[in-house]
């Protein structure tokens, strides 16, 4: 296989991996059944949600492993951890295995850690295969699909039980089973693609990464997101059966295969005739040596005009001494982490307001998380066409106040407020999660990216514990014990506190943007000069 074909095929494999790697987003779909079977309180249930996030405390272990082991080994090991973590919980709900609360807590911890291993492989492959200054687009495209995981699993479960009465216990078991077996199956399929390292000469030049195939990827992703939102609203439920809905989402997941297929067709045609002029139309076609050369320009000259998109290479100890790191750490803590905790509690929040159909809210939220994660790529693509760019810290200044406003909007006792706020929080959480990858690489370096990024997301278990515990205590107080709490009072104080913290995060994002503005201005100048060259 040619390097170019492997490049695009590996990106499709990453999309599939990320589509099934957001297993923690489906926690609300089976949390009530775990609570019932374990006979635990709301505080204890929230601690199980924290356990999944706590697995990210040891996300650095995947970064260390990636430095010494082949990426395909890291991938398979991570999927194996998820297989154990969710598989044993499935056996527990199916009454095939007796487990204590402590053991369930440990299994959630292991399952949460498995996500870090798969993410590390996906991000490492992208950074290794694509030019440094233009990795935001593939990162955004692939990361966006992780936000679609809950939607995918929900559609599959609905299709499996379409002919039977709705039974929450059965659907909960189905979610856990899918969480257990789906990532390992795709990992086994994708592992051979990550075993080979694509040569530098097999990659497109940085200047050509903004058009052609990436545009096709973006179109497929946007159409997929539009369908997800429409189907989550139930607008297609009367016309499309659950089985047909699952088939449609499967077709959307297969659609990215069009890119490597189109590339392969073009490559075969080039071997039969001289298509030099046609290859310039796409600007992605590669010569047989893996890199299209311009007349009079050699490999050395091409490499010299590729801009360097990294502020400085920073190790772990030096990273912890940087003010920019701590600003970014707390912005993430008061933004994306808060959003994740809200999503984990979405089932209880909906129930406290008297709404049934928790899985519908989960599917709705998952669709907007998907859209949120694709937003940075769309913005990056559109601005790059005009030789402009919007920096990661600048985008944080946009997303953070929206999250704060959405939490305060939740204080209104209407179904519309719940739907709109959930959409805003889901989209902004997804966007921050996506742009965090690029910010980490650009501000703190490419060489130590895996370790640095896992230090950034270490805020997730810290925030998850604090936010979940606080919300559970307030829920129990308003419910007058460990029973179910009904009414707006259950989360009113929680939303006020979360909104205030997001407002603080907005202020910190402004400071981070001011401190890094000069770097991004120079980066834009370098990008423009490279395109001219």
C-alpha positions as CSV (number, residue, x, y, z in Angstrom):
1,X,0.0,0.0,0.0
2,X,1.2,3.5,-0.8
3,X,1.9,5.9,2.1
4,X,-0.9,8.3,1.0
5,X,-3.5,5.5,1.0
6,X,-2.4,4.4,4.4
7,X,-2.5,7.9,5.7
8,X,-6.2,8.4,4.9
9,X,-7.1,4.8,5.9
10,X,-5.5,5.3,9.3
11,X,-7.6,8.4,9.7
12,X,-10.8,6.5,9.0
13,X,-9.7,3.8,11.6
14,X,-9.2,6.6,14.2
15,X,-12.7,7.9,13.4
16,X,-14.1,4.4,14.1
17,X,-12.1,4.1,17.3
18,X,-13.3,7.4,18.6
19,X,-16.9,6.7,17.6
20,X,-16.9,3.9,20.1
21,X,-14.4,5.2,22.7
22,X,-16.8,7.6,24.5
23,X,-18.1,4.8,26.6
24,X,-18.3,7.0,29.7
25,X,-20.9,9.2,28.0
26,X,-23.4,6.4,28.2
27,X,-23.2,6.2,32.0
28,X,-26.7,7.9,32.5
29,X,-28.2,5.1,30.4
30,X,-27.5,2.4,33.0
31,X,-26.7,4.4,36.2
32,X,-30.2,4.1,37.7
33,X,-30.1,0.3,37.3
34,X,-26.7,0.2,39.1
35,X,-28.1,2.3,41.8
36,X,-31.1,0.0,42.2
37,X,-29.2,-3.3,42.1
38,X,-26.5,-2.1,44.5
39,X,-29.0,-0.3,46.8
40,X,-26.8,2.7,47.1
41,X,-27.5,6.4,47.7
42,X,-27.2,9.3,45.2
43,X,-23.8,10.2,46.7
44,X,-22.5,6.7,46.2
45,X,-23.8,6.7,42.6
46,X,-22.1,10.0,41.8
47,X,-18.9,8.4,43.2
48,X,-19.1,5.7,40.6
49,X,-19.2,8.5,37.9
50,X,-16.2,10.0,39.6
51,X,-14.4,6.6,39.5
52,X,-14.6,6.6,35.7
53,X,-13.0,10.1,35.6
54,X,-10.5,9.1,38.2
55,X,-9.0,6.7,35.8
56,X,-7.6,9.7,34.0
57,X,-5.4,10.3,37.0
58,X,-3.2,7.5,35.6
59,X,-3.6,8.6,32.0
60,X,0.2,9.3,32.1
61,X,0.7,5.5,32.2
62,X,-0.5,5.3,28.6
63,X,1.9,8.1,27.6
64,X,4.8,6.2,29.2
65,X,3.8,3.0,27.5
66,X,3.5,4.8,24.1
67,X,7.2,5.9,24.5
68,X,8.4,2.3,24.8
69,X,5.9,0.1,23.1
70,X,4.5,0.0,19.6
71,X,1.2,2.0,19.3
72,X,-0.7,-1.1,18.3
73,X,0.2,-2.8,21.5
74,X,-0.9,0.3,23.5
75,X,-4.2,0.3,21.6
76,X,-4.9,-3.4,22.3
77,X,-4.0,-3.1,26.0
78,X,-6.3,-0.1,26.4
79,X,-9.2,-1.9,24.7
80,X,-8.6,-4.9,27.0
81,X,-8.9,-2.7,30.1
82,X,-12.3,-1.5,28.9
83,X,-13.4,-5.1,28.1
84,X,-12.7,-6.1,31.7
85,X,-14.1,-2.9,33.3
86,X,-17.4,-2.9,31.5
87,X,-17.7,-6.6,30.9
88,X,-17.7,-7.6,34.6
89,X,-20.3,-4.9,35.3
90,X,-22.5,-6.4,32.5
91,X,-22.2,-9.8,34.2
92,X,-23.2,-8.2,37.5
93,X,-26.3,-6.6,36.1
94,X,-27.1,-9.9,34.3
95,X,-26.9,-11.6,37.7
96,X,-24.1,-13.9,36.5
97,X,-21.7,-12.4,39.0
98,X,-21.8,-10.9,42.5
99,X,-19.8,-7.8,43.0
100,X,-19.6,-5.3,45.9
101,X,-19.8,-1.6,45.6
102,X,-16.0,-1.3,46.0
103,X,-15.4,-3.7,43.2
104,X,-17.8,-1.8,40.9
105,X,-15.9,1.4,41.8
106,X,-12.6,-0.3,40.8
107,X,-14.1,-1.5,37.5
108,X,-15.3,2.0,36.6
109,X,-11.8,3.3,37.4
110,X,-10.2,0.7,35.1
111,X,-12.8,1.4,32.4
112,X,-12.1,5.2,32.6
113,X,-8.4,4.6,32.3
114,X,-8.9,2.5,29.1
115,X,-10.2,5.6,27.3
116,X,-6.9,7.4,28.0
117,X,-4.9,4.6,26.3
118,X,-7.0,4.6,23.1
119,X,-7.0,8.5,23.0
120,X,-3.2,8.5,23.4
121,X,-2.8,6.2,20.4
122,X,-5.3,8.2,18.3
123,X,-3.7,11.6,19.0
124,X,-0.1,10.2,18.7
125,X,-0.9,8.8,15.2
126,X,-2.4,12.1,14.0
127,X,0.5,14.2,15.3
128,X,3.0,11.7,13.8
129,X,1.3,11.5,10.4
130,X,0.1,15.1,9.7
131,X,2.0,18.4,9.5
132,X,2.3,20.2,12.9
133,X,0.6,23.4,11.9
134,X,-2.4,21.7,10.4
135,X,-3.2,18.9,12.8
136,X,-6.2,20.8,14.2
137,X,-8.5,19.6,11.4
138,X,-7.8,15.9,11.7
139,X,-7.8,16.1,15.5
140,X,-11.2,17.9,15.5
141,X,-12.7,15.5,12.9
142,X,-11.7,12.4,14.8
143,X,-12.4,13.7,18.3
144,X,-15.8,14.9,17.3
145,X,-16.9,11.3,16.7
146,X,-16.1,10.4,20.3
147,X,-19.0,12.7,21.3
148,X,-21.3,10.6,19.1
149,X,-20.7,7.4,21.1
150,X,-23.7,7.6,23.3
151,X,-25.9,8.3,20.3
152,X,-24.5,5.3,18.4
153,X,-24.9,2.9,21.4
154,X,-28.5,4.2,22.0
155,X,-29.5,3.6,18.4
156,X,-28.1,0.1,18.5
157,X,-29.9,-0.7,21.8
158,X,-33.2,0.7,20.5
159,X,-32.9,-1.4,17.4
160,X,-32.2,-4.5,19.4
161,X,-35.3,-4.1,21.6
162,X,-37.6,-2.5,19.0
163,X,-40.0,-5.5,19.0
164,X,-40.1,-5.9,22.7
165,X,-41.5,-3.7,25.5
166,X,-39.2,-1.1,26.9
167,X,-37.4,-2.6,29.9
168,X,-34.8,-0.3,31.5
169,X,-32.9,-3.3,33.0
170,X,-32.4,-5.0,29.6
171,X,-31.3,-1.8,27.9
172,X,-28.9,-1.0,30.7
173,X,-27.2,-4.5,30.2
174,X,-27.1,-3.9,26.5
175,X,-25.2,-0.6,27.0
176,X,-22.7,-2.2,29.2
177,X,-22.2,-5.1,26.8
178,X,-21.6,-2.7,23.9
179,X,-19.2,-0.7,26.0
180,X,-17.3,-3.9,26.7
181,X,-17.0,-5.5,23.3
182,X,-17.2,-2.7,20.7
183,X,-13.8,-0.9,21.3
184,X,-11.8,-4.2,21.3
185,X,-13.3,-5.4,18.1
186,X,-12.5,-2.1,16.3
187,X,-9.0,-2.0,17.9
188,X,-8.2,-5.5,16.6
189,X,-9.2,-4.3,13.1
190,X,-7.3,-1.0,13.3
191,X,-4.1,-2.3,15.0
192,X,-2.3,-3.4,11.8
193,X,-2.7,0.1,10.4
194,X,-0.9,1.6,13.4
195,X,1.9,-0.9,13.2
196,X,3.5,0.9,10.3
197,X,4.9,4.4,10.5
198,X,4.2,6.5,7.5
199,X,7.4,8.0,6.0
200,X,7.8,11.8,6.0
201,X,8.0,11.7,2.2
202,X,4.6,9.9,2.2
203,X,2.7,12.8,3.6
204,X,1.2,15.8,1.9
205,X,2.8,19.1,2.3
206,X,1.5,21.4,5.0
207,X,0.1,23.9,2.5
208,X,-2.1,21.3,0.9
209,X,-3.8,20.0,4.0
210,X,-6.7,22.5,4.0
211,X,-8.5,21.4,0.9
212,X,-9.7,18.3,-1.0
213,X,-10.1,15.3,1.2
214,X,-10.4,17.2,4.5
215,X,-13.3,19.1,3.1
216,X,-15.0,15.8,2.2
217,X,-14.3,14.5,5.8
218,X,-15.9,17.7,7.2
219,X,-18.9,17.5,4.9
220,X,-19.5,13.9,6.0
221,X,-19.1,14.8,9.7
222,X,-21.5,17.8,9.4
223,X,-24.2,15.8,7.7
224,X,-23.8,13.0,10.3
225,X,-24.2,15.6,13.0
226,X,-27.4,17.1,11.4
227,X,-28.9,13.7,11.2
228,X,-28.0,12.9,14.8
229,X,-29.7,16.1,16.1
230,X,-32.9,15.5,14.0
231,X,-33.2,11.9,15.0
232,X,-32.6,12.8,18.7
233,X,-35.5,15.1,18.6
234,X,-37.7,12.3,17.5
235,X,-38.7,14.0,14.2
236,X,-37.9,10.8,12.3
237,X,-39.2,8.3,14.8
238,X,-42.6,8.1,13.1
239,X,-41.1,7.5,9.6
240,X,-38.0,5.5,10.5
241,X,-38.0,2.4,12.6
242,X,-35.3,1.9,15.2
243,X,-33.7,-0.8,13.1
244,X,-33.6,1.5,10.1
245,X,-32.2,4.3,12.3
246,X,-29.3,2.0,13.4
247,X,-28.6,1.1,9.8
248,X,-28.5,4.8,8.8
249,X,-26.0,5.7,11.6
250,X,-23.9,2.7,10.5
251,X,-23.9,4.0,6.9
252,X,-22.7,7.4,8.2
253,X,-19.9,5.7,10.1
254,X,-18.9,3.9,6.9
255,X,-19.0,7.0,4.8
256,X,-15.5,8.2,5.6
257,X,-14.2,5.2,3.7
258,X,-15.0,7.2,0.6
259,X,-11.8,9.2,1.1
260,X,-9.3,6.4,0.9
261,X,-11.3,4.7,-1.9
262,X,-11.3,7.9,-4.0
263,X,-7.6,8.3,-3.3
264,X,-6.9,4.7,-4.4
265,X,-8.9,5.1,-7.6
266,X,-6.9,8.2,-8.4
267,X,-3.6,6.4,-7.7
268,X,-4.5,3.5,-10.0
269,X,-5.4,5.9,-12.8
270,X,-2.1,7.7,-12.4
271,X,-0.2,4.5,-13.1
272,X,-1.9,4.2,-16.5
273,X,-1.5,7.7,-17.8
274,X,0.1,11.0,-17.1
275,X,-2.4,12.9,-15.0
276,X,-0.2,15.7,-13.8
277,X,-2.7,18.4,-14.4
278,X,-5.6,16.5,-12.9
279,X,-3.6,15.8,-9.7
280,X,-3.3,19.6,-9.2
281,X,-7.1,19.9,-9.0
282,X,-7.2,17.9,-5.7
283,X,-3.8,19.0,-4.5
284,X,-3.7,15.9,-2.4
285,X,-2.5,13.3,-5.0
286,X,1.0,12.1,-4.2
287,X,3.7,11.0,-6.6
288,X,5.0,7.4,-6.4
289,X,7.7,8.5,-4.0
290,X,4.9,9.8,-1.7
291,X,5.3,13.5,-2.1
292,X,4.3,15.8,-5.0
293,X,7.2,18.0,-6.1
294,X,6.9,21.4,-7.6
295,X,9.1,22.1,-10.5
296,X,12.5,23.4,-9.4
297,X,12.0,22.6,-5.7
298,X,13.7,19.7,-4.0
299,X,12.8,17.9,-0.8
300,X,15.1,20.0,1.4
301,X,13.5,23.2,0.2
302,X,10.0,21.9,0.8
303,X,10.7,20.9,4.3
304,X,12.2,24.4,5.0
305,X,9.0,26.2,4.2
306,X,6.8,24.2,6.6
307,X,6.2,26.5,9.5
308,X,6.9,25.4,13.1
309,X,3.7,25.6,15.1
310,X,5.1,25.0,18.6
311,X,5.9,27.8,21.1
312,X,8.5,25.8,23.0
313,X,9.2,22.2,23.9
314,X,8.6,21.7,27.6
315,X,9.2,18.8,29.9
316,X,7.0,17.7,32.8
317,X,8.8,19.5,35.6
318,X,9.1,22.7,33.6
319,X,5.5,22.5,32.6
320,X,4.3,22.6,36.2
321,X,6.2,25.9,36.6
322,X,4.5,27.6,33.7
323,X,1.6,30.1,34.5
324,X,0.1,29.3,31.1
325,X,-0.3,25.7,32.1
326,X,-2.1,26.5,35.3
327,X,-4.4,29.0,33.6
328,X,-5.3,26.4,31.0
329,X,-5.7,23.7,33.7
330,X,-8.3,25.8,35.6
331,X,-10.1,27.0,32.4
332,X,-10.6,23.3,31.5
333,X,-11.6,22.6,35.1
334,X,-14.3,25.3,35.2
335,X,-15.4,24.6,31.6
336,X,-15.2,21.2,29.9
337,X,-14.9,19.2,33.2
338,X,-18.0,21.0,34.6
339,X,-19.8,20.1,31.4
340,X,-18.8,16.5,31.6
341,X,-20.2,16.3,35.2
342,X,-23.4,17.9,34.1
343,X,-23.8,15.3,31.3
344,X,-23.1,12.5,33.8
345,X,-25.9,13.8,36.0
346,X,-28.3,14.5,33.1
347,X,-30.4,11.4,33.9
348,X,-31.0,12.4,37.5
349,X,-31.5,16.1,36.5
350,X,-34.2,15.1,33.9
351,X,-35.9,12.8,36.4
352,X,-36.0,15.4,39.1
353,X,-37.9,17.7,36.7
354,X,-40.4,15.0,36.0
355,X,-39.2,14.1,32.5
356,X,-39.1,10.5,31.3
357,X,-37.0,9.1,28.5
358,X,-33.6,9.7,29.9
359,X,-31.9,8.0,26.9
360,X,-33.5,10.6,24.6
361,X,-31.8,13.4,26.5
362,X,-28.5,11.4,26.4
363,X,-28.8,11.0,22.7
364,X,-29.7,14.7,22.3
365,X,-26.7,15.7,24.3
366,X,-24.4,13.3,22.5
367,X,-25.3,14.9,19.1
368,X,-24.4,18.3,20.3
369,X,-21.1,17.1,21.9
370,X,-20.4,15.8,18.4
371,X,-21.2,19.1,16.8
372,X,-19.1,21.0,19.4
373,X,-16.1,18.9,18.7
374,X,-16.3,19.5,15.0
375,X,-16.7,23.3,15.4
376,X,-12.9,24.0,15.9
377,X,-12.1,22.1,12.7
378,X,-14.8,24.0,10.7
379,X,-13.5,27.4,12.0
380,X,-9.9,26.4,11.3
381,X,-10.8,25.3,7.8
382,X,-12.9,28.5,7.0
383,X,-10.3,30.9,8.4
384,X,-7.4,29.2,6.7
385,X,-9.1,29.8,3.3
386,X,-8.6,33.5,4.0
387,X,-5.1,33.1,5.4
388,X,-6.5,33.8,8.8
389,X,-6.7,31.8,12.1
390,X,-8.5,31.9,15.4
391,X,-6.2,30.8,18.3
392,X,-7.2,28.1,20.7
393,X,-7.2,30.5,23.7
394,X,-9.3,32.9,21.8
395,X,-11.9,30.2,21.2
396,X,-12.0,29.5,24.9
397,X,-13.0,33.1,25.5
398,X,-16.0,32.4,23.3
399,X,-17.1,29.0,24.7
400,X,-16.7,29.7,28.5
401,X,-19.3,32.5,28.9
402,X,-21.8,30.3,26.9
403,X,-21.4,27.5,29.4
404,X,-21.9,30.0,32.3
405,X,-25.0,31.4,30.7
406,X,-26.4,27.9,30.0
407,X,-26.1,26.9,33.7
408,X,-28.0,30.0,34.8
409,X,-30.6,29.4,32.0
410,X,-31.3,26.0,33.6
411,X,-32.8,27.9,36.6
412,X,-36.0,28.3,34.4
413,X,-38.5,25.5,35.0
414,X,-39.3,24.7,31.4
415,X,-38.5,21.8,29.1
416,X,-37.1,24.2,26.5
417,X,-34.6,25.5,29.0
418,X,-33.4,22.0,29.7
419,X,-33.1,21.1,26.0
420,X,-31.4,24.4,25.0
421,X,-29.0,24.4,28.0
422,X,-28.1,20.8,27.4
423,X,-27.3,21.6,23.7
424,X,-25.1,24.6,24.6
425,X,-23.2,22.8,27.4
426,X,-22.7,19.7,25.3
427,X,-21.5,21.7,22.2
428,X,-19.1,23.9,24.2
429,X,-17.8,21.0,26.3
430,X,-17.1,19.1,23.1
431,X,-15.4,22.1,21.5
432,X,-13.1,22.8,24.5
433,X,-12.2,19.1,24.7
434,X,-11.2,19.2,21.0
435,X,-9.3,22.4,21.0
436,X,-7.4,21.4,24.2
437,X,-5.4,18.9,22.2
438,X,-4.1,21.5,19.8
439,X,-3.5,24.1,22.6
440,X,-1.4,21.6,24.6
441,X,0.7,20.7,21.5
442,X,1.2,24.3,20.4
443,X,2.0,25.9,23.8
444,X,3.9,23.1,25.5
445,X,5.5,21.2,22.6
446,X,5.1,18.2,20.4
447,X,7.7,15.9,21.7
448,X,6.2,15.5,25.1
449,X,2.6,15.9,24.0
450,X,1.3,12.6,25.4
451,X,2.5,13.3,28.9
452,X,1.7,17.0,28.9
453,X,-1.9,16.4,27.7
454,X,-2.5,13.7,30.3
455,X,-1.4,16.2,32.9
456,X,-3.9,18.8,31.6
457,X,-6.8,16.4,31.7
458,X,-5.8,15.3,35.3
459,X,-8.1,18.1,36.3
460,X,-11.1,15.9,35.2
461,X,-11.0,13.5,38.2
462,X,-10.3,16.4,40.6
463,X,-13.3,18.4,39.3
464,X,-15.4,15.3,38.9
465,X,-15.1,14.3,42.5
466,X,-15.7,17.8,43.8
467,X,-18.6,18.7,41.5
468,X,-20.3,15.3,41.8
469,X,-20.0,15.1,45.6
470,X,-21.3,18.7,46.0
471,X,-24.3,18.0,43.6
472,X,-25.1,14.7,45.4
473,X,-25.0,16.3,48.8
474,X,-27.4,19.1,47.7
475,X,-29.6,16.5,46.0
476,X,-29.8,14.5,49.2
477,X,-30.5,17.5,51.3
478,X,-33.4,18.6,49.1
479,X,-34.7,15.1,48.9
480,X,-34.7,14.8,52.7
481,X,-32.5,11.7,52.8
482,X,-31.3,9.2,50.2
483,X,-34.6,8.9,48.3
484,X,-35.4,10.5,45.0
485,X,-35.6,14.2,44.9
486,X,-38.3,15.9,42.8
487,X,-38.5,19.5,41.8
488,X,-36.3,22.5,40.7
489,X,-34.8,22.8,44.2
490,X,-32.8,19.6,43.7
491,X,-30.2,21.3,41.5
492,X,-31.0,25.0,41.7
493,X,-28.1,25.8,44.1
494,X,-25.8,23.5,42.1
495,X,-26.5,25.3,38.9
496,X,-25.8,28.7,40.5
497,X,-22.4,27.5,41.8
498,X,-21.5,25.8,38.5
499,X,-22.5,28.9,36.5
500,X,-20.4,31.1,38.8
501,X,-17.3,28.9,38.4
502,X,-17.7,29.0,34.6
503,X,-17.7,32.8,34.9
504,X,-14.4,32.6,36.8
505,X,-13.1,30.3,34.0
506,X,-14.1,32.9,31.5
507,X,-11.9,35.5,33.2
508,X,-9.0,33.0,33.3
509,X,-9.5,32.3,29.6
510,X,-9.2,36.0,28.8
511,X,-5.8,36.2,30.7
512,X,-4.5,33.1,28.9
513,X,-5.5,34.6,25.5
514,X,-3.7,37.9,26.4
515,X,-0.6,36.1,27.4
516,X,-0.4,33.9,24.2
517,X,-1.7,36.4,21.7
518,X,1.8,37.4,20.5
519,X,2.8,33.7,19.8
520,X,-0.3,33.1,17.7
521,X,0.3,36.3,15.7
522,X,3.8,35.1,14.9
523,X,2.5,31.7,14.0
524,X,0.0,33.2,11.5
525,X,2.8,35.2,9.9
526,X,4.9,32.0,9.5
527,X,1.9,30.2,8.0
528,X,1.3,32.9,5.5
529,X,5.0,33.2,4.6
530,X,5.2,29.4,4.0
531,X,2.2,29.6,1.7
532,X,3.8,32.4,-0.3
533,X,7.1,30.4,-0.5
